[in-house]
Amino acid sequence: MHDQKQEDFDISKYPKWVQKKYAVFVREKAIKNVKKKLTLQHKTISDFSSDELEEIIADEEKEVKSKHGWNTVRALLAVMGLDWLISS
């Protein structure tokens, strides 16, 4: 396996199904993080409109991607038994 900097990370070079799995993983992680943050702020999802909530989640998705990027994809592929794609 080679080491890759996060700024070099580009999910678009992987098959569409990998991109989709990554997007779902990031979205679920972002939603989980938002729920934790809301709990800490003593707020609930119902305190926000659907547009506000979508914006909050989108911001959190960006945060998740910036924090995890390449390492997240490597872990996801390894769990799925597809770590051979990493070296390509």
Contact map, one row per residue, 1 for C-alpha under 8 A:
1110000000000000000000000000000000000000000000000000000000000000000000000000000000000110
1111000000000000000000000000000000000000000000000000000000000000000000000000000000000010
1111100000000000000000000000000000000000000000000000000000000000000000000000000000000000
0111110110000000000000000000000000000000000000000000000000000000000001000000000000000000
0011111110000000000000000000000000000000000000000000000000000000000001000000000000000000
0001111110000000000000000000000000000000000000000000000000000000010011000000000000000000
0000111110000000000000000000000000000000000000000000000000000000000000000000000000000000
0001111111000000000000000000000000000000000000000000000000000000000000000000000000000000
0001111111100000000000000000000000000000000000000000000000000000000011000000000000000000
0000000111111000000000000000000000000000000000000000000000000000000000000000000000000000
0000000011111100001000000000000000000000000000000000000000000000000000000000000000000000
0000000001111111001000000000000000000000000000000000000000000000000000000000000000000000
0000000001111110000000000000000000000000000000000000000000000000000000000000000000000000
0000000000111111011000000000000000000000000000000000000000000000000000000000000000000000
0000000000011111111000000000000000000000000000000000000000000000000000000000000000000000
0000000000010111111100000000000000000000000000000000000000000000000000000000000000000000
0000000000000011111110000000000000000000000000000000000000000000000000000000000000000000
0000000000000111111111000000000000000000000000000000000000000000000000000000000000000000
0000000000110111111111100000000000000000000000000000000000000000000000000000000000000000
0000000000000001111111110000000000000000000000000000000000000000000000000000000000000000
0000000000000000111111111000000000000000000000000000000000000000000000000000000000000000
0000000000000000011111111100000000000000000000000000000000000000000000001001000000000000
0000000000000000001111111110000000000000000000000000000000000000000000000000000000000000
0000000000000000000111111111000000000000000000000000000000000000000000000000000000000000
0000000000000000000011111111100000000000000000000000000000000000000000000000000000000000
0000000000000000000001111111110000000000000000000000000000001001100000000000000000000000
0000000000000000000000111111111000000000000000000000000010001000000000000000000000000000
0000000000000000000000011111111100000000000000000000000000000000000000000000000000000000
0000000000000000000000001111111110000000000000000000000000001001000000000000000000000000
0000000000000000000000000111111111000000000000000000000011011001000000000000000000000000
0000000000000000000000000011111111100000000000000000000010010000000000000000000000000000
0000000000000000000000000001111111110000000000000000000000000000000000000000000000000000
0000000000000000000000000000111111111000000000000000000000010000000000000000000000000000
0000000000000000000000000000011111111100000000000000000110010000000000000000000000000000
0000000000000000000000000000001111111110000110000000000000000000000000000000000000000000
0000000000000000000000000000000111111111000000000000000000000000000000000000000000000000
0000000000000000000000000000000011111111100000000000000000000000000000000000000000000000
0000000000000000000000000000000001111111111110000000000000000000000000000000000000000000
0000000000000000000000000000000000111111111100000000000000000000000000000000000000000000
0000000000000000000000000000000000011111111000000000000000000000000000000000000000000000
0000000000000000000000000000000000001111111000000000000000000000000000000000000000000000
0000000000000000000000000000000000000111111100000000000000000000000000000000000000000000
0000000000000000000000000000000000000111111110100000000000000000000000000000000000000000
0000000000000000000000000000000000100110011111110000000000000000000000000000000000000000
0000000000000000000000000000000000100100001111110000100000000000000000000000000000000000
0000000000000000000000000000000000000000000111111000000000000000000000000000000000000000
0000000000000000000000000000000000000000001111111000000000000000000000000000000000000000
0000000000000000000000000000000000000000000111111111100000000000000000000000000000000000
0000000000000000000000000000000000000000000001111111100000000000000000000000000000000000
0000000000000000000000000000000000000000000000011111110000000000000000000000000000000000
0000000000000000000000000000000000000000000000011111111000000000000000000000000000000000
0000000000000000000000000000000000000000000000011111111100000000000000000000000000000000
0000000000000000000000000000000000000000000010011111111110000000000000000000000000000000
0000000000000000000000000000000000000000000000000111111111000000000000000000000000000000
0000000000000000000000000000000000000000000000000011111111100000000000000000000000000000
0000000000000000000000000000000001000000000000000001111111110000000000000000000000000000
0000000000000000000000000010011001000000000000000000111111111000000000000000000000000000
0000000000000000000000000000010000000000000000000000011111111100000000000000000000000000
0000000000000000000000000000000000000000000000000000001111111110000000000000000000000000
0000000000000000000000000000011011000000000000000000000111111111000000000000000000000000
0000000000000000000000000110110000000000000000000000000011111111100000000000000000000000
0000000000000000000000000000000000000000000000000000000001111111110000000000000000000000
0000000000000000000000000000000000000000000000000000000000111111111000000000000000000000
0000000000000000000000000100110000000000000000000000000000011111111110000000000000000000
0000000000000000000000000100000000000000000000000000000000001111111110000000000000000000
0000010000000000000000000000000000000000000000000000000000000111111110000000000000000000
0000000000000000000000000000000000000000000000000000000000000011111110000000000000000000
0000000000000000000000000000000000000000000000000000000000000001111111110000000000000000
0000010010000000000000000000000000000000000000000000000000000001111111111000000000000000
0001110010000000000000000000000000000000000000000000000000000000000111111100000000000000
0000000000000000000000000000000000000000000000000000000000000000000111111110000000000000
0000000000000000000000000000000000000000000000000000000000000000000111111111000000000000
0000000000000000000001000000000000000000000000000000000000000000000011111111100000000000
0000000000000000000000000000000000000000000000000000000000000000000001111111110000100100
0000000000000000000000000000000000000000000000000000000000000000000000111111111000000000
0000000000000000000001000000000000000000000000000000000000000000000000011111111100000000
0000000000000000000000000000000000000000000000000000000000000000000000001111111111101100
0000000000000000000000000000000000000000000000000000000000000000000000000111111111100000
0000000000000000000000000000000000000000000000000000000000000000000000000011111111100000
0000000000000000000000000000000000000000000000000000000000000000000000000001111111100000
0000000000000000000000000000000000000000000000000000000000000000000000000000111111100000
0000000000000000000000000000000000000000000000000000000000000000000000000000111111111100
0000000000000000000000000000000000000000000000000000000000000000000000000100111111111110
0000000000000000000000000000000000000000000000000000000000000000000000000000000001111111
0000000000000000000000000000000000000000000000000000000000000000000000000000100001111111
1000000000000000000000000000000000000000000000000000000000000000000000000100100001111111
1100000000000000000000000000000000000000000000000000000000000000000000000000000000111111
0000000000000000000000000000000000000000000000000000000000000000000000000000000000011111
